[in-house]
Amino acid sequence: MTIFPVRVAAITVAPLLIAAPGATGAAAHPNRTAQLAQPAPITFAGLERRAIARGLRPTELKIKAHTAKIEGRDSQGREVEIRLDLRTGEVLHRELDD
């Protein structure tokens, strides 16, 4: 009756072989997971699209380090300045000038 232990060994080894390809992914490299999860920074074209989507007519776009500044006019002709976080797209500052 030595066949039974061989089957048990085959059954217990099979899940390890199936799980092996996944083990070389994110679980094996925790720092790599954090790098892959970060969104790509916003580009000039992306800034322009965001400004237009907010109802602005952009006149100036500036990118510095991790922030971007959009200057333009809204639908009522007022000057608007918006500062965004390039990584998240979050509005950090908004200013209206009449």
Secondary structure, 3 states (H helix, E strand, C coil): CCHHHHHHHHHHHHHHHHHHHHHCCCCCCHHHHHHHHCCCCCCHHHHHHHHHHCCCEEEEEEEECCEEEEEEECCCCCEEEEEEECCCCCEEEEEEEC
